[in-house]
Amino acid sequence: MASAFTVRLETNTLKALDRLAEKTERSRTWLVTRAVEDYVALNEWQVAKIEAGIKAADQGEFAPDEDISRLRRKFSKAK
């Protein structure tokens, strides 16, 4: 079930949204809904990965020193 709420956008953003809606033959609502869904999905994924990394670190699951040294050498040569 969908619920409605109000959002305020800067005038320039709203104008850009309207141009995009016209060019893509989509409504403002459709575009904003997709944008919010994409944003939420991406950030949920990112937070879950961060939390998993923190949990692993709390459990002492770190990369071996040799791996870290190899990566440092690799990226210092890339400069």
TACOR-V237320 format. One record per backbone hydrogen bond with DSSP energy under -1.0 kcal/mol. NH is the residue of the N-H (numbers start at 1). CO is the residue of the C=O. Records with the same first field share a line. If there is no record, write none. Layout:
NH: CO ; CO
This chain:
14: 10
15: 11
16: 12
17: 13
18: 14
19: 15
20: 16
21: 17
22: 18
23: 19
24: 20
26: 21
31: 27
32: 28
33: 29
34: 30
35: 31
36: 32
37: 33
38: 34
39: 35
40: 36
41: 37
42: 38
43: 39
44: 40
45: 41
46: 42
47: 43
48: 44
49: 45
50: 46
51: 47
52: 48
53: 49
54: 50
55: 51
56: 52
57: 53
58: 54
59: 55
60: 57
61: 56
62: 60
68: 64
69: 65
70: 66
71: 67
72: 68
73: 69
74: 70
75: 71
76: 72
77: 73
